[in-house]
Amino acid sequence: MRLYTLFLLVISIEVFAATIQYPYFNAIRDNTPADGIPDQLAPFAADYVYNEGWVGQPPTSIQESRVFAEFNISSLIEPFSRANLYFRATCDNGCHLPAQSIDFYTYRGDGQITLNDWYAQGTPAGTIGPIPGYTDFKDRGFKIDYSMDITSQLQVARQAGWTRLGIYFRNPNVTYVYQSDLLGYSAIIQINPLKIETIPIPEPATLSLLALGAAVLLRKRK
C-alpha cells in the first residue's frame, strides 16, 4: 500500500505543469488610415485584436490592433516534454459578423513592449479559430478557451538563449463592419488571460520509482 501511494505521489509531481502566468502585455494600434506604421500603445485596451474597416467606406477607414505579450522564461524548468499556450478569446463589442481567424507569432522579447515591437520578425506559430460571431447582441461576450502547442517554439527560444518569449496576435484579414449600426458592432476579439504551461521530463531517479510502482501494481493484479 505504501509503494502504491508513493507511485501516485510521483505521478502527481511529474504530471502537474510548471506555469508561467501574468505576462507583460499590451496592444499596439495602427490607427486610421492604416498604413503599416504603429501609432500608439493602447494599455486601456491591451487585449484587443482587430483589423476592421467600415462597409462602404474607402480603405482609409481601416484600423488595426495587435496584442503583444512577453513571458519571462529565464527561470524555466528544463528539460520539458511539452509546452502549451493557454488563453481565452472573447468576442466583444458585438462581433455581429462572420467567423474570424487570428494568427499568432513568436519573437525574441526584451522585457518591455514599445512601438518597435510592431516590426518584430515574428515566426508563425499557429492560427486560432475560426472564432464565430453571433446574430443577437444580447449574446455578446461569449468566451472560447484555447490550448496551442508551442513546444518547438519554446525549445528554440531557450536554445538560442532567450530570456523573454514574445508572442503577438493579429487578424490578417480586414473585416468590414457597419458604421451605422447603433449597437456598436465591431470586429474586436479579446485575448485574455494568457499563460504557458510546461511538462518537465522526469529525472532518471523518478523514472525508476515510476517503474517500481508500476511493477508493484502489476504484481498485485496477479
N, C-alpha and C positions, 0 to 999 in steps of 0.2 A: 504493500500500500504506500509506503514511503517513497519507493522508487517511482511508482506511478504518479504521485504528487509532484516529485521532482521533474518528471518528464513534462507534465503540464506547465510547470513553472518556467522551464527553459523555453518551451514553445511560446509562452506569452511574452517573454523578454525579447525574443527574436522577431516575432511577427509584428508587434506594435512598432509603428514607424516613428522615425525622427521627423519632427515638423518644424518647418521654417515659416513662421507666420508674420503678419503685420509688416509687409514690405513697405518701403518708401515709394509712394506712387503719386502721380499727378497726370492731368490731361494737358495736352498741347493742342492749341487751336490754330487752324488756318482759316481766318475769318473771310467773309465775303468781300470782294470776289476771291475765291480760292485760286491761288497762283503757285502752290507748291512751296511757299515760304511761310514758316510759322510766324504767327503774330503775337500770341500771348500764352502764358501759363494760366491754367484755369483751376486753381485749388478749390474754388467754390463748386465745381462740378468735376471733381478729379476722376470720377469713374464713368464718365460719359464717352461713348463711342458713337460717332455718326459721320455720315458723308451724304449730305442731303442738299436738295435744291427745290425751288418752288415750281409746281406744274404751270406750264405756260409762260414761264419767265426765262430770260436769257441765262446763259451759263454763269453770268456774274452773280447769280443768286446762290451759287453753290458754296457751301462751307463744310469744313471737315474738322473732326476732333478725334484724336487718338489717345489711348490710355497707355501710360508708361509706368512700369513697376520695376524696382530693383531689389533683389533679395541678397542678403548678406550670407555668402556661402563659405566664408573664411574658416568657420569652425565646424564645417560639415563632417559628420562621422563617415569615415571611409574604411574599406570599400563598401559599396552598396550594390544591391542586385536590381533595384528598380526605383525610379523616381517619378512621381505623378504631380501634375499641377492641378489643383482643385480650385474651382471658382464658381460663382453664381452669376448667371446672366438674367437681367430683369428688363423686360420691355416696358419702358417708361414713357410718360408724356403722350400716350396714345398708341403709337405703332399700328395705326389703322392702315395697314399696307401689307403687301406680300411678304413672305418669309425672307429673312436676310441671313447671310453668312458673314462671319468675321474671321479674318486671318490673324494669326499671331506669330511673332518673330522673336528670336533671342539675339542678344547683343552683349558686348562687354560693358558693364556698368562701371561707374566711378564713385558711387555713393551719393550722387546728387542728380536731380533732373533739371535740366535747363533747356532752352530753346534749341540748343545744338543737338540734343538727343533726337530731334526730328530727323536729322540726317544720318543717324546711326546705320551702319551697314549690317542690317539685321539678316539673320539666317532664317528662312521659312521653317516653322516648327509645326504647323498644323492649321486646320480650318475648323471653326466652331459653327455648328448649325446644320441645316438651316433653322434659325430661330423664328418661330411662327409669329405672325401678327395676330390681330383679332378684330372682330367686327363690331363689338359693343364696348363703348368707352368705360362702362362700369367694370369691365374685366381687366382694366389696366393694372399694371404692377405684378403680373404673374411672373413666377421665378422658375428657372431651369438650372439644375446643378450639373456641372460637367467635370469630368476627370480626363486629363490628357497625359499620355505617356511622354515624358521629356528625359528619359534615362540617358539616351545618347547625347543630347544637348548638354546635360549637366556633367556628364563624364568628360566631354570635350572641353568644357569650360574649366574644370578642375585640373585636367592635364595641361592646359595652357597657362595655369597659374592665376586664373581669375579669382578675385575675392568678392565680386558682385556679379550676379547674373541678372542682366536686364531682359525684360520681356515687354513687348508692346503689342497692342491690339489695334486693328484698323479695319474699317469696312472698305474693301477695294472697289466697290461699285456704288455709283451715285443712286440714291433713292429719292424719287420726286414725290413731294407731298403737297397738299392743297393749302395755299396761303389763306384762303377764305374760310377755312374750317375753324369755327368758333370754339371747338373743343380742344384745341391745342395739339392736334395730331402731329407727330413728327417721327423721325427715324432713330430716336435715341435708344441705345441699348446700354444699360448699366452693367459694368463688370466689377463685382464686389460681393463678398470678400474674396481674397486671394490667399493661397498657401501652397507650399510644396511639402510633400511627404516622401521620405526615402526609406527603403527597407534595407537595413545593413546585412552584409553577408556574415553568417555565423563564424566565430573563431573555431579553429580545429578542436580545441578542448570542448567547446559547446557541441560541435558535431558528434563528438564521441559520446557525450551524455545523451544526445538525441538517439543515437544508435542503441545505447544501452537501454534507454527507456522503451524503445520500440521492441527490443528483444524480450524485455520483461513482459510487455503486453502480449506478444505472440505466444510466449511460453504459458501465460495464464489462460489464454484461449484454448490451448491444447489440453 
